[in-house]
Amino acid sequence: MTARILIVEDEPAIAELIAVNLRHAGYTPVLAHDAASARQQIDAALPDLLLLDWMLPDSPGIELARRLRADSRTRALPIILLTARAQESDKLAGFEVGADDYITKPFSPRELLARVKAMLRRAAPLAADEALEVGGLRLDPATFRVQAGDTPVSLSPTEFRLLHYLMTQPDRVHSRARLLDAVWGDHVFIEERTVDVHIRRLRVALQPTGHDRLVETVRGGGYRLLPA
């Protein structure tokens, strides 16, 4: 089935350029010019991926991303931010609200397609894996659910993949570079500091049940998931 990609971009020329390239690559693009129309599109039919401009006429894209992450129906929706903001602080702000990737304008259609393909590829394989349980945490890739005992844990797609990878190899120390390669794939555009941001978000999600203690920082080494 063709992936349906929602493009939220208020500049018609950029939106159409993105749509044409996605269409030629075999995807189904859908357009929205502001946050309100994007929300209407999402309410009508959940897309497979969201390309979200930071600067929108009615509300910042990162605010829409924040609201989508707070909604159980859209929590797992992959989000790629599009923006002219190139500062590291802006990128980290985007990741903090739950964006999975970040593309700085101007970008080439080739780079955009590579990121879209990588994002969809990373999300798809999880469904084929078996459920895992470590230290009272249970992760089921088939249903995209995480539970700490009887308590459900809400994670973004990136935090889900990160926890999934750590749970496949408990007690092993993983460097930031290794985690980037395993969780983000062959994604050369992501800085190693991004790993720290998502580890922090993962710990916040696990904190209410005390399972944040399982995610250990190894000084000079990286991170590991304690077996219990």
N, C-alpha and C positions, 0 to 999 in steps of 0.2 A: 504494500500500500504506500502511495506517495506521501511523503511527510508534508504536513500543512504548516507553513511558517507565517506568523503574523509580524508584519513590518509596521512599527509605530514610528513614523517620521513625518514631520510637518513641512519639510521642503520637498515639493512635488518632483523636482528633477532627480534628487537623490533617491527618493522612494521608488520612482519608476526604474532607475538604473539598477537598484537592488532587485526589484521584482523581475526585471528582464533576465538578469543573470541567474537568479534562482530558478526561473521557469526553464531556461535553457539547460540547467543542470538536472532537471527532472523533478523539481519540487513544486509545490502549489503555494504561491505567495498570496497573502491577503493583506490589504492595506488599511491603516487607520492613521488619521492625521493628528490626533491628540489623545490624552489619557482617557477621556470620557468615552470616545468612540472605540478605543482599544478595549475598555472594560466591557462594552456592549458586545463586541466581537467574541471576547473570551467567555462571557456569560452564555452566548448563543452556541458556541462550539469551542471546546478546549483545543488550542493548537498544539503541535508537537514541539515547537520552539518559538521563542519570542525574541525578535530583534528590536531593541528599545532605545530610542534616542533619549539622551539625558535632558536636553532643552526642548520642552514641549510648550505650546501656547497656554494651556490651562493648568498644568501641574508638572513639576519636575519628574522625569522618568524614574529617578531613584525612589520617589515617593510611591509611584505605582508599583515598583518592584517590591518595596517594603510591604505594601498592602497585599500583594499577591502571595508573598511568603507567609503572611499571617492567616491566610485562608486555606483550610485543609484541602479544598478542591484544587487549588493552583499551587500548593506548596512545592510540588515536585516538577513544576514547569521549568524547563531549561531557559535561562535568560542570558542574552548577550547584549551588553550595553554598547551603544554607538555614541561617541562624543568627540568634540574638539578639545576637550580638557586632557592635557597630556602629563600633568603633574602626578607624581607618585601618590600624593595625598588624595587626589581625586580618584585614582584607581582603587586605592584602599577603601575609600568611602563607598565606592560602588560594590566592592566585594563584601563590605560590612553589612549592607542591606540585603545581600543574598544573590547578587549577580554571579553567574558562573564564569563569565568571560567578559572581556573588555576590548573594544576595537577603537583606536584613535583615528579620527578624521584628519586628513583625507586618507582613505585606504583603497587598495586595489581590489577589484572584483575577485581576483584570484585568491587573495588573502582571505576575503570574506567567505568565499566558498569553502576554503580549506578549514576555516574555523567552524562553519556550520556542519560540515561533514564530520569533523572530529567530535563535535558536541553530540550529534545524533548517534554516532558510533559508540561513544562512551556510555550513553544512556541505555542503549539496546541490550548489550550482553548480560546485564544484571539479572534479567528475568530467568535465565537458564540455570542459574546457580542454586545450590541448596542452601537452606537456612543454616545460620551459624549461631552459636551461643557461647559467650565468654563472660565469666564473672557476673552472671545474672542479667547480662544484656543478650537479647535475642534479635537477630536481624534476618529478615526474610526478603531476599531480592525479588522473588516472584510477586509479592504484594507491595513491595516498597515500604515495608513497615519495620519499625524498630520499637522494641519494648524493653523497659527496665523493670523486671518483675511483671506486675500487672499494669504498669503505667506506660502508656504510649509516649514515644519521643518524637517530636517534630523536627525533621532535618531537611535542609535544602538538598538538591541532587548532588552537589559537590561534597557536602558534609557526609551524605549517605555513602558515596563512593569511597571517601577517605576512611570512614569507620569500617566499611566493608573490607577494604584492603588491610587495615590494621588487624581486624579480627581473623583474617585468613592466616596471619603469621604472628600470633600473640607472643609476647616476651622478646621479640626480635627488634633490635634498634634499626630504625630507618632514617637515613639522612634526608634532608629537604630535597636534594636532587633526586634521590630514589623515589620519594613520594610524588614529586612532580612528574616523573616518568611513568609511574604506575597509575596515578589518579588522573592526571591531565593528559597523558599519552605523549605523543611526539609534538608537544606544544612548546615551541621555542620562544614564544612571546611572553610567557608568564615568568615573573620574577620569583626567586626563592622565598622572599618575604611573604608572598601570598599564602604559602603553606601555614605560616604563623597565624595569619588572620583566620583561616578556616579551622585550624586547631583550636583557637580561642572560641570561635563560634560553636564548635562541637562540644567543648567543655561547658559552655553556658547552657546548652541544650540538655546535657547530662547532669548538671549540677543539682536540680531539684530532687533527684533520687540518690545523690551521692556517688553516682558512677563516673563523675568527672575525675575522680582519683585514679581511675584505671588508665587514663591517658597521661603518660609520664614524659616529661622533658628530660632528655639525657644531655647534659652539658657537653658541648663539643661534638655531639654525635647526631642528635636529631630527636626523634620521638619513638615511643613504643607503647603498646597496649599491654598492661599487666594481665597475666592470666587469671588473677582473682584479687 
